[in-house]
Amino acid sequence: MKIDYAKSASKAVASFDSKFKQRIKKAIEEDLTKIPPKGDIKPLQGYADGRMRLRKGGFRVIFKQKDVQIDGKTEKILHIFDIGARGDIYK
């Protein structure tokens, strides 16, 4: 599964300290790349495109899994929209 980070998610990851970066990276690579994804995951209300959130402590990872046709093959892509604190991520 390919992981695609939005610009806002990349900026958020760059601002974290190294210990928390490892924790978020582990959550994304080990939990979200599974089929079905594991962890505290819920769909976001108000979005018709299937966005979901992963809760990791006080932070949230907003993501969406989609299938894309590449050279006649179906490939799964995990798009990370944003990563942020619980109180700020939904604004």
C-alpha positions as CSV (number, residue, x, y, z in Angstrom):
1,M,0.0,0.0,0.0
2,K,1.3,3.4,-0.9
3,I,1.1,6.2,1.6
4,D,0.5,9.8,0.3
5,Y,0.8,12.7,2.7
6,A,-0.9,16.1,2.1
7,K,1.2,19.2,2.6
8,S,-0.4,20.0,5.9
9,A,0.3,16.5,7.2
10,S,3.9,16.7,6.2
11,K,4.3,20.0,7.9
12,A,2.7,18.6,11.1
13,V,5.0,15.7,11.2
14,A,8.0,17.9,10.7
15,S,7.0,20.0,13.7
16,F,6.9,17.0,16.1
17,D,9.8,15.9,18.2
18,S,11.6,12.7,17.2
19,K,9.9,10.4,19.8
20,F,6.4,11.5,18.7
21,K,7.3,11.2,15.0
22,Q,8.2,7.6,15.5
23,R,5.0,7.0,17.4
24,I,2.9,8.5,14.6
25,K,4.9,6.8,11.9
26,K,4.4,3.4,13.6
27,A,0.6,4.1,13.9
28,I,0.3,4.9,10.2
29,E,2.6,2.2,8.8
30,E,1.5,-0.7,11.1
31,D,-2.2,0.2,11.9
32,L,-3.5,2.0,8.9
33,T,-1.9,-0.1,6.2
34,K,-3.7,-3.3,7.4
35,I,-6.8,-4.4,5.6
36,P,-9.1,-3.5,7.4
37,P,-7.2,-0.8,9.4
38,K,-6.9,-1.4,13.1
39,G,-6.9,1.0,16.0
40,D,-9.4,3.5,17.3
41,I,-10.8,4.5,13.9
42,K,-14.1,6.2,13.2
43,P,-15.6,7.8,10.1
44,L,-15.8,11.6,10.0
45,Q,-19.3,13.1,9.8
46,G,-19.9,15.7,7.2
47,Y,-17.6,14.2,4.5
48,A,-19.1,12.1,1.7
49,D,-15.7,11.0,0.5
50,G,-15.1,8.4,3.2
51,R,-12.6,10.3,5.4
52,M,-11.8,8.6,8.7
53,R,-9.8,9.4,11.8
54,L,-7.3,7.5,13.8
55,R,-7.0,8.4,17.5
56,K,-3.5,8.1,18.9
57,G,-3.4,9.6,22.4
58,G,-4.3,13.3,22.2
59,F,-3.6,13.5,18.5
60,R,-5.7,12.5,15.5
61,V,-4.7,11.3,12.0
62,I,-7.3,12.2,9.3
63,F,-7.0,9.8,6.4
64,K,-8.8,8.0,3.5
65,Q,-8.1,4.7,1.7
66,K,-8.8,4.5,-2.0
67,D,-8.2,2.2,-4.9
68,V,-6.5,3.5,-7.9
69,Q,-5.9,1.9,-11.3
70,I,-2.2,2.0,-12.3
71,D,-1.1,0.2,-15.5
72,G,-4.2,-2.0,-15.3
73,K,-3.5,-3.0,-11.7
74,T,-5.6,-1.9,-8.7
75,E,-3.4,-0.4,-6.1
76,K,-4.5,0.8,-2.6
77,I,-3.4,4.3,-1.6
78,L,-3.6,5.7,1.9
79,H,-4.0,9.5,1.8
80,I,-3.2,11.3,5.0
81,F,-5.0,14.6,5.0
82,D,-3.8,16.0,8.3
83,I,-2.3,15.2,11.7
84,G,-3.0,17.3,14.8
85,A,-4.1,17.8,18.3
86,R,-7.5,16.6,19.3
87,G,-8.9,20.2,19.9
88,D,-7.5,21.7,16.7
89,I,-7.7,19.1,14.0
90,Y,-11.5,19.3,13.4
91,K,-11.6,23.1,12.9
